[in-house]
């Protein structure tokens, strides 16, 4: 029997991947919310879904479905709203008798996880999260290799991710650190989760640079030493990538060897939904290390450029 979904944040960049995942898993989107009404994409997936631009009316509608006879209650609420609203929207989902499926970053601060766990216990509902890189075949294979090997020294890892954004970025909520959490939180949190997933517990967190469009630092895990660089500024895209017309550059090297993990990204939301529907979703606790990592980066004092720092910082 198909499940009924609601979606908060239907006009955002990531929402179509959730609509596609709901459709491809054979389920139904019955209601969607966004204060912006540029949501024609809904017609490509669920033209009969009810749509709201005001949270109060959406809340009333979800409550009416819950109270109605005939099994009309929403089973899941997908959350694709701005980062700072994730906490309150997950609370709404749980208190509405639905499980939540929340986009990254789960929350901005680790103590929000504790509060959500209390509400899970109170309601009997569950928060599921999109940690899609944990489902990527290349990442799973690398994790298995690292776990099996007997290595006397730690792996040397360089993580570089540049995803160019236009002038609109800093004028949107994404450019407001209080709403997005800043660059490391907004575009980096799933990479920090990936590093923890592969290389074990985090042992050291050093930040070398942090501003509105770029951040870089050093992380040390049980089995790896990681230099990382994140940016939304096109000027940091390597010339070789620019020559190919690329505005995005993604690279992870382990001991000098490039790990290919760019393919298959667009299908990972559907894979995430499949696992969630089987009861195998990633819950609140799986997110803790990554959220602790980005919160520490956001509040860190900058270290001097000595020792281990990402080579792209020489361009700054």
C-alpha positions as CSV (number, residue, x, y, z in Angstrom):
1,X,0.0,0.0,0.0
2,X,1.4,3.4,-1.0
3,X,2.3,5.9,1.6
4,X,1.1,9.5,1.8
5,X,3.7,12.3,1.8
6,X,3.7,16.0,2.5
7,X,6.6,18.3,1.5
8,X,7.8,21.5,3.1
9,X,10.0,23.6,0.9
10,X,8.6,22.7,-2.5
11,X,10.1,25.6,-4.5
12,X,13.7,24.9,-3.5
13,X,16.6,23.5,-5.4
14,X,16.5,20.0,-3.8
15,X,12.7,19.5,-3.7
16,X,12.4,17.9,-7.2
17,X,14.7,15.1,-6.0
18,X,12.3,14.4,-3.2
19,X,9.3,14.5,-5.5
20,X,11.1,12.1,-7.9
21,X,12.0,9.8,-5.0
22,X,8.3,9.7,-3.8
23,X,7.1,9.0,-7.3
24,X,9.7,6.3,-8.1
25,X,9.0,4.5,-4.8
26,X,5.3,4.2,-5.7
27,X,4.0,6.7,-3.2
28,X,1.9,9.8,-3.3
29,X,2.5,13.5,-2.5
30,X,-0.8,14.9,-1.1
31,X,0.3,18.3,0.2
32,X,3.1,20.8,-0.3
33,X,4.1,24.1,1.3
34,X,6.4,26.9,0.2
35,X,6.0,30.7,0.8
36,X,7.2,31.1,-2.9
37,X,4.7,29.9,-5.5
38,X,7.1,29.1,-8.3
39,X,6.3,25.4,-7.9
40,X,5.1,24.3,-11.4
41,X,7.5,21.4,-11.1
42,X,4.9,19.7,-8.9
43,X,2.8,19.1,-12.1
44,X,5.6,16.9,-13.4
45,X,5.1,14.5,-10.5
46,X,1.9,15.0,-8.5
47,X,-0.5,17.5,-10.2
48,X,-3.3,16.6,-7.8
49,X,-1.3,17.6,-4.7
50,X,-2.7,20.4,-2.6
51,X,-0.4,23.4,-2.3
52,X,-0.1,26.1,0.4
53,X,1.9,29.3,0.8
54,X,1.0,29.8,4.4
55,X,2.2,27.4,7.1
56,X,-0.9,27.9,9.2
57,X,-3.2,26.7,6.4
58,X,-0.8,23.8,5.7
59,X,-0.8,22.9,9.4
60,X,-4.6,22.9,9.4
61,X,-4.8,20.8,6.3
62,X,-2.4,18.1,7.7
63,X,-4.4,18.1,11.0
64,X,-7.7,17.6,9.1
65,X,-6.2,14.7,7.2
66,X,-5.0,13.1,10.4
67,X,-8.4,13.4,12.0
68,X,-10.4,12.2,9.0
69,X,-11.6,8.7,8.6
70,X,-10.4,6.5,5.7
71,X,-6.7,6.4,6.3
72,X,-6.0,9.9,4.8
73,X,-3.3,10.9,7.4
74,X,0.1,11.8,6.1
75,X,2.7,9.1,6.8
76,X,5.9,11.2,6.1
77,X,6.8,14.8,5.9
78,X,9.7,15.7,3.6
79,X,11.6,18.8,4.8
80,X,13.5,20.9,2.2
81,X,13.1,24.2,3.9
82,X,16.0,26.6,4.8
83,X,18.4,25.1,7.2
84,X,17.5,27.1,10.3
85,X,13.9,25.9,10.0
86,X,14.6,22.2,9.9
87,X,14.4,21.8,13.6
88,X,10.9,23.3,13.9
89,X,9.6,21.6,10.8
90,X,10.8,18.2,12.1
91,X,9.0,18.9,15.4
92,X,5.8,19.7,13.4
93,X,6.1,16.4,11.5
94,X,6.5,14.3,14.6
95,X,3.7,16.0,16.5
96,X,1.5,15.5,13.4
97,X,1.8,11.8,13.7
98,X,4.2,11.5,10.8
99,X,7.8,10.5,10.4
100,X,10.2,13.1,9.0
101,X,12.6,12.9,6.1
102,X,15.0,15.9,6.5
103,X,17.5,17.2,4.0
104,X,21.0,18.0,5.1
105,X,22.1,19.7,7.3
106,X,19.8,18.1,9.8
107,X,20.2,21.0,12.3
108,X,22.7,23.8,12.8
109,X,23.8,22.8,16.4
110,X,24.3,19.5,18.1
111,X,22.0,20.3,21.1
112,X,19.1,20.4,18.6
113,X,19.6,16.7,18.1
114,X,19.0,16.1,21.8
115,X,15.6,17.9,21.8
116,X,14.5,16.1,18.7
117,X,15.3,12.7,20.4
118,X,13.0,13.7,23.2
119,X,10.2,14.4,20.8
120,X,10.8,11.1,19.1
121,X,10.3,9.3,22.4
122,X,7.2,11.4,23.2
123,X,5.5,10.8,19.9
124,X,6.8,7.4,18.8
125,X,7.6,8.9,15.4
126,X,11.1,8.9,13.7
127,X,13.3,11.4,12.1
128,X,15.0,10.1,8.9
129,X,17.8,12.0,7.3
130,X,19.4,12.2,3.8
131,X,23.0,11.1,4.1
132,X,23.2,10.1,0.5
133,X,26.9,9.6,0.3
134,X,26.7,6.7,2.7
135,X,24.8,4.9,0.0
136,X,27.2,5.7,-2.9
137,X,28.9,2.5,-4.1
138,X,32.3,4.1,-4.3
139,X,32.1,5.4,-0.8
140,X,30.9,2.1,0.6
141,X,33.8,0.3,-1.2
142,X,36.3,2.7,0.2
143,X,34.9,2.3,3.7
144,X,35.1,-1.4,3.5
145,X,38.7,-1.2,2.2
146,X,39.8,1.1,5.1
147,X,38.1,-1.1,7.7
148,X,39.8,-4.3,6.5
149,X,43.3,-3.0,6.0
150,X,46.1,-3.1,8.6
151,X,47.8,0.2,8.1
152,X,50.4,1.6,10.5
153,X,49.9,5.2,9.4
154,X,46.9,7.4,8.6
155,X,45.7,8.0,5.1
156,X,46.4,11.4,3.6
157,X,43.2,12.9,2.2
158,X,42.5,16.1,0.2
159,X,38.9,17.1,-0.2
160,X,38.1,19.9,-2.6
161,X,34.6,21.0,-3.5
162,X,33.8,24.2,-5.5
163,X,30.2,24.7,-6.6
164,X,30.0,28.1,-8.3
165,X,27.0,30.3,-7.4
166,X,26.0,33.7,-8.8
167,X,25.5,37.0,-7.0
168,X,22.1,35.8,-5.9
169,X,23.6,33.5,-3.4
170,X,24.7,36.0,-0.8
171,X,21.4,37.9,-1.1
172,X,19.4,34.7,-0.3
173,X,19.0,33.0,3.1
174,X,22.0,30.8,2.1
175,X,24.3,33.9,2.4
176,X,23.1,34.5,6.0
177,X,25.1,32.4,8.4
178,X,22.4,32.5,11.0
179,X,20.0,30.9,8.6
180,X,22.3,28.6,6.6
181,X,25.1,27.9,9.1
182,X,27.7,29.3,6.6
183,X,29.6,27.7,3.8
184,X,30.9,24.6,5.7
185,X,27.4,23.8,7.0
186,X,25.5,24.5,3.8
187,X,27.6,22.8,1.2
188,X,30.0,20.7,3.3
189,X,28.1,18.9,5.9
190,X,27.5,15.7,3.9
191,X,31.2,15.5,3.1
192,X,32.1,15.7,6.8
193,X,29.7,12.9,7.4
194,X,31.3,10.9,4.6
195,X,34.7,11.4,6.1
196,X,33.5,10.2,9.5
197,X,31.7,7.3,7.9
198,X,34.9,6.1,6.1
199,X,37.7,7.0,8.5
200,X,36.2,6.8,12.0
201,X,35.9,9.3,14.9
202,X,37.0,12.9,14.6
203,X,40.1,13.7,16.7
204,X,41.1,17.2,15.6
205,X,39.4,20.2,13.8
206,X,41.4,23.2,12.6
207,X,40.1,26.1,10.5
208,X,42.5,28.0,8.4
209,X,40.1,30.3,6.5
210,X,36.3,31.1,6.7
211,X,34.3,33.8,4.9
212,X,31.0,34.2,3.1
213,X,32.1,32.3,0.0
214,X,35.0,30.0,1.1
215,X,36.2,27.9,4.0
216,X,39.2,25.6,4.4
217,X,40.8,23.7,7.2
218,X,42.3,20.4,8.5
219,X,40.5,17.5,10.1
220,X,42.1,14.4,11.7
221,X,40.2,11.2,12.1
222,X,41.1,7.8,13.5
223,X,42.4,6.7,10.1
224,X,43.0,9.8,8.1
225,X,44.5,13.3,8.0
226,X,42.3,15.5,5.8
227,X,42.9,18.9,4.2
228,X,39.6,20.4,3.0
229,X,38.6,23.4,0.8
230,X,35.0,24.5,0.0
231,X,33.8,27.4,-2.0
232,X,31.0,28.9,-4.1
233,X,33.3,31.3,-5.9
234,X,34.0,30.5,-9.5
235,X,37.5,31.9,-9.4
236,X,38.7,28.9,-7.4
237,X,37.6,26.4,-10.1
238,X,40.9,25.0,-11.7
239,X,41.7,26.3,-15.2
240,X,41.5,22.8,-16.6
241,X,37.9,22.5,-15.5
242,X,37.0,26.0,-16.7
243,X,38.4,25.1,-20.1
244,X,35.9,22.3,-20.3
245,X,33.1,24.7,-19.4
246,X,32.7,23.4,-15.9
247,X,31.5,25.6,-13.0
248,X,31.8,22.9,-10.4
249,X,34.8,21.0,-9.3
250,X,34.7,18.0,-6.9
251,X,37.8,16.0,-5.9
252,X,38.8,13.6,-3.2
253,X,42.2,12.0,-3.2
254,X,43.3,9.3,-0.7
255,X,47.1,8.9,-0.6
256,X,47.3,10.7,-3.9
257,X,44.8,8.5,-5.7
258,X,41.6,10.1,-7.0
259,X,38.4,8.5,-5.7
260,X,35.7,8.6,-8.4
261,X,32.3,9.3,-6.7
262,X,30.7,12.0,-8.9
263,X,28.4,9.6,-10.9
264,X,25.1,8.4,-9.5
265,X,24.5,11.5,-7.3
266,X,21.0,12.2,-8.7
267,X,19.6,8.7,-7.9
268,X,20.8,8.7,-4.3
269,X,17.7,10.4,-3.0
270,X,15.5,7.6,-4.4
271,X,17.9,5.0,-2.8
272,X,17.6,6.9,0.5
273,X,13.8,6.8,0.3
274,X,13.9,3.1,-0.5
275,X,15.9,2.4,2.6
276,X,13.7,4.7,4.8
277,X,10.6,2.9,3.6
278,X,12.1,-0.4,4.6
279,X,12.9,1.0,8.1
280,X,16.6,1.4,7.4
281,X,16.8,5.2,7.3
282,X,19.7,7.1,9.0
283,X,18.4,8.6,12.2
284,X,19.3,11.5,14.4
285,X,22.4,10.0,16.1
286,X,24.1,9.2,12.8
287,X,24.2,12.9,12.1
288,X,25.8,14.0,15.4
289,X,29.5,13.9,14.4
290,X,28.9,15.9,11.2
291,X,26.8,18.5,13.1
292,X,29.4,18.8,15.8
293,X,32.0,19.3,13.1
294,X,30.3,22.1,11.3
295,X,29.3,23.9,14.5
296,X,32.9,23.8,15.7
297,X,34.1,25.2,12.3
298,X,31.5,28.0,12.5
299,X,32.8,29.0,16.0
300,X,36.5,28.4,15.6
301,X,39.3,30.9,15.8
302,X,41.4,30.8,12.6
303,X,44.7,29.0,12.7
304,X,47.8,30.3,11.0
305,X,48.9,28.8,7.6
306,X,51.5,26.4,8.9
307,X,51.7,22.6,8.9
308,X,48.8,20.8,7.1
309,X,46.7,23.2,5.0
310,X,45.0,22.8,1.6
311,X,47.1,23.8,-1.4
312,X,44.2,25.9,-2.8
313,X,44.8,28.4,0.1
314,X,47.9,29.6,-1.8
315,X,45.4,31.2,-4.3
316,X,43.7,33.2,-1.6
